[in-house]
Amino acid sequence: MTYLITGGMGCIGAWVLKHLLERNARVVNFDLSEDRHRLDWLMSRDKQVAITFVQGDLTDFEQVKVALQHHDITHVIHLAALQVPMCKANPVLGAQVNVTGTTNIFEAARQTGISHVVYASSIAVYGTAEDYPPGLLAEDALMLPQTLYGVYKVANEGTARIYWQDHGISSTVLRPYTVYGVGRDQGLTSEPTKVMAAAAQGQDYAITFGGRMQFHFASDVARQFIHAADHPLAGARGFNLGTPAVAVQTVADLLMQLRPGVTITVADKPLPFPEAADPAPLHNAFDSIYETPLVDGITETLAHFESLNG
Ligand SMILES: NC(=O)c1ccc[n+]([C@@H]2O[C@H](COP(=O)([O-])OP(=O)(O)OC[C@H]3O[C@@H](n4cnc5c(N)ncnc54)[C@H](O)[C@@H]3O)[C@@H](O)[C@H]2O)c1
């Protein structure tokens, strides 16, 4: 078995590589970037020797296909993407990377005989909390993205559906909400991690959004992606992740308890997403679910940042 990770230099991808290496899996990282700073935060350079690094551009179909062909890939975990602010700043590039890039992955899988693709969507495919009835967001809730990034993710879920319909390529997509942990240093919802990094250095922080949302520990999200790759389901299946809705203020309060002396403020502005999704479909479909309690994930992240600070 050989796993191709796209976007392994990114936050979730780096955690996927870490977990796969811990079980001695063969891994190929396909990423445009050669910047290993997130990998360096998670593992030594000695451990990284086991990774096959392919520097490539997802928007170039031939590069994607060659990566799948030349490394005898059996499992694909496609994570590379541009996040909300980058899609807003450069919509054309955002569409090229996020939409064309994902189409390239499906088409390359088809042409190289790979029968299952695991990839990342996002809570951003949905609308604001006011767009839905109170309570947990249903699995089949209408997709009403409020950002171009969300629109692109919706397009990818359509692409996945057609590749199953027309070619029998099955896929599993996970839609994380706010991922936190070492390595989460860019994107709209990276602030909770930035505040953890600041708290680990005894610094104050002002979070620019509030409201309630789901928080997922990056390590858990990575393991859920790997589990999905190891347990292919028939069809083009999409899942929201579990963990309860928590106020951003609660994260700030937890951090101020864990690191007394640090002051964290939270703005009143909610994000344009629902508060939390129903995790039952994910729990019913997979026998392993990774949901580290928030306080444990934050405690581990603080300790991790402190060890990096020396
Ligand atoms: N982090 C979150 O909270 C979150 C939430 C919901 C969904 N997601 C999705 O999960 C996936 C991973 O997120 P992340 O936080 O690890 O992202 P990230 O921004 O940390 O990493 C993305 C990676 O993609 C790479 N990349 C960008 N353009 C590329 C190209 N043209 N060719 C090859 N590689 C390219 C980047 O170099 C980077 O290493 C993304 O698809 C993202 O949309 C993340």
The ligand as an SDF file (V2000), in Angstrom:
LIG
                    3D

 44 48  0  0  0  0  0  0  0  0999 V2000
   -7.8020   23.6220    8.5480 N   0  0  0  0  0  0  0  0  0  0  0  0
   -9.1160   23.6770    8.6600 C   0  0  0  0  0  0  0  0  0  0  0  0
   -9.6930   24.1250    9.6730 O   0  0  0  0  0  0  0  0  0  0  0  0
   -9.9590   23.1230    7.5500 C   0  0  0  0  0  0  0  0  0  0  0  0
  -11.3400   23.1530    7.7150 C   0  0  0  0  0  0  0  0  0  0  0  0
  -12.1360   22.6610    6.6990 C   0  0  0  0  0  0  0  0  0  0  0  0
  -11.5530   22.1260    5.5680 C   0  0  0  0  0  0  0  0  0  0  0  0
  -10.2020   22.1250    5.4260 N   0  0  0  0  0  0  0  0  0  0  0  0
   -9.6220   21.5540    4.1900 C   0  0  0  0  0  0  0  0  0  0  0  0
   -8.6690   20.5720    4.5520 O   0  0  0  0  0  0  0  0  0  0  0  0
   -7.5970   20.5750    3.6000 C   0  0  0  0  0  0  0  0  0  0  0  0
   -6.2800   20.7580    4.3190 C   0  0  0  0  0  0  0  0  0  0  0  0
   -6.3330   21.9800    5.0680 O   0  0  0  0  0  0  0  0  0  0  0  0
   -5.0270   22.5550    5.7810 P   0  0  0  0  0  0  0  0  0  0  0  0
   -5.4820   23.3990    6.9180 O   0  0  0  0  0  0  0  0  0  0  0  0
   -4.0550   21.4520    6.0200 O   0  0  0  0  0  0  0  0  0  0  0  0
   -4.4640   23.5010    4.6070 O   0  0  0  0  0  0  0  0  0  0  0  0
   -3.0700   24.2920    4.4850 P   0  0  0  0  0  0  0  0  0  0  0  0
   -3.3890   25.6150    3.9030 O   0  0  0  0  0  0  0  0  0  0  0  0
   -2.3290   24.2250    5.7630 O   0  0  0  0  0  0  0  0  0  0  0  0
   -2.2630   23.4280    3.4160 O   0  0  0  0  0  0  0  0  0  0  0  0
   -2.6170   23.3830    2.0790 C   0  0  0  0  0  0  0  0  0  0  0  0
   -1.4410   22.8160    1.2870 C   0  0  0  0  0  0  0  0  0  0  0  0
   -1.8130   22.7890   -0.0910 O   0  0  0  0  0  0  0  0  0  0  0  0
   -0.6640   23.1030   -0.8370 C   0  0  0  0  0  0  0  0  0  0  0  0
   -1.0100   23.5970   -2.1550 N   0  0  0  0  0  0  0  0  0  0  0  0
   -1.6000   24.7860   -2.4600 C   0  0  0  0  0  0  0  0  0  0  0  0
   -1.6920   24.9210   -3.7740 N   0  0  0  0  0  0  0  0  0  0  0  0
   -1.1650   23.8060   -4.3460 C   0  0  0  0  0  0  0  0  0  0  0  0
   -0.9770   23.3760   -5.6780 C   0  0  0  0  0  0  0  0  0  0  0  0
   -1.3440   24.1370   -6.7190 N   0  0  0  0  0  0  0  0  0  0  0  0
   -0.4180   22.1710   -5.8870 N   0  0  0  0  0  0  0  0  0  0  0  0
   -0.0220   21.4060   -4.8350 C   0  0  0  0  0  0  0  0  0  0  0  0
   -0.1530   21.7790   -3.5560 N   0  0  0  0  0  0  0  0  0  0  0  0
   -0.7220   22.9630   -3.3120 C   0  0  0  0  0  0  0  0  0  0  0  0
    0.0380   24.1640   -0.0130 C   0  0  0  0  0  0  0  0  0  0  0  0
    1.3940   24.3180   -0.3760 O   0  0  0  0  0  0  0  0  0  0  0  0
   -0.1690   23.6500    1.4060 C   0  0  0  0  0  0  0  0  0  0  0  0
    0.9170   22.8580    1.8330 O   0  0  0  0  0  0  0  0  0  0  0  0
   -7.9260   21.6780    2.6110 C   0  0  0  0  0  0  0  0  0  0  0  0
   -8.5750   21.0930    1.4920 O   0  0  0  0  0  0  0  0  0  0  0  0
   -8.8740   22.5720    3.3590 C   0  0  0  0  0  0  0  0  0  0  0  0
   -9.7130   23.2800    2.4890 O   0  0  0  0  0  0  0  0  0  0  0  0
   -9.3910   22.6020    6.4020 C   0  0  0  0  0  0  0  0  0  0  0  0
  1  2  1  0
  2  3  2  0
  2  4  1  0
  4  5  1  0
  4 44  2  0
  5  6  2  0
  6  7  1  0
  7  8  2  0
  8  9  1  0
  8 44  1  0
  9 10  1  0
  9 42  1  0
 10 11  1  0
 11 12  1  0
 11 40  1  0
 12 13  1  0
 13 14  1  0
 14 15  2  0
 14 16  1  0
 14 17  1  0
 17 18  1  0
 18 19  2  0
 18 20  1  0
 18 21  1  0
 21 22  1  0
 22 23  1  0
 23 24  1  0
 23 38  1  0
 24 25  1  0
 25 26  1  0
 25 36  1  0
 26 27  1  0
 26 35  1  0
 27 28  2  0
 28 29  1  0
 29 30  1  0
 29 35  2  0
 30 31  1  0
 30 32  2  0
 32 33  1  0
 33 34  2  0
 34 35  1  0
 36 37  1  0
 36 38  1  0
 38 39  1  0
 40 41  1  0
 40 42  1  0
 42 43  1  0
M  CHG  2   8   1  16  -1
M  END
$$$$
